């Protein structure tokens, strides 16, 4: 069964550095998402992306965050200048239509030192 | 704003028994979707079951079924014949019928299935 894949599985970065998290959604999916889960807390929506533009973003998704689909397969989340509070598990998800179940990747654990 | 509440942080059940996980939500919309996702220790979020609000019939998927009470804004998950592999964190999630696909999650319930 096709899967959403995320790399790396664990990223350790110094505070203030830029980080890029990578995702390869399922190939025929058209809608893409990023969520984050701070340790011990609920999963929170960050951003949804369709037709090469952001369709919705949360309050968390401020100017330090950006998303990009640089080619036909990758979907990236960039944090320009990381803060300690950005430490979390970041999940990528995709679906073929916006009201269909989303398929999630295994997540990237981001640790900011 | 929509909210999702799971009031049971942890639950346990004996293997082969039945367990029900609770979820309530708040919305002013009439059409929406509800989901239960499972997150095993391996981390990946896996869809368990989906319910469309306009459908009165409760969704079922093998040993998993829901009790959807629209008026009460309640969406509980029943797991029958619990198996050790059901041990995981379970998240209830809400999606509006808008065209962005945003999922709003509850806090999660950790389910431990004991042999």
Interface residues (C-beta under 8 A of the other chain):
Chain A: X31 X33 X35 X41 X42 X43 X44 X45 X48 X50 X55 X56 X58 X89 X91 X93 X95 X98 X99 X101 X102 X103 X104 X105 X106 X107
Chain B: X33 X35 X37 X42 X43 X44 X45 X46 X47 X50 X91 X95 X97 X98 X99 X100 X101 X102 X103 X104 X105 X106 X107 X108
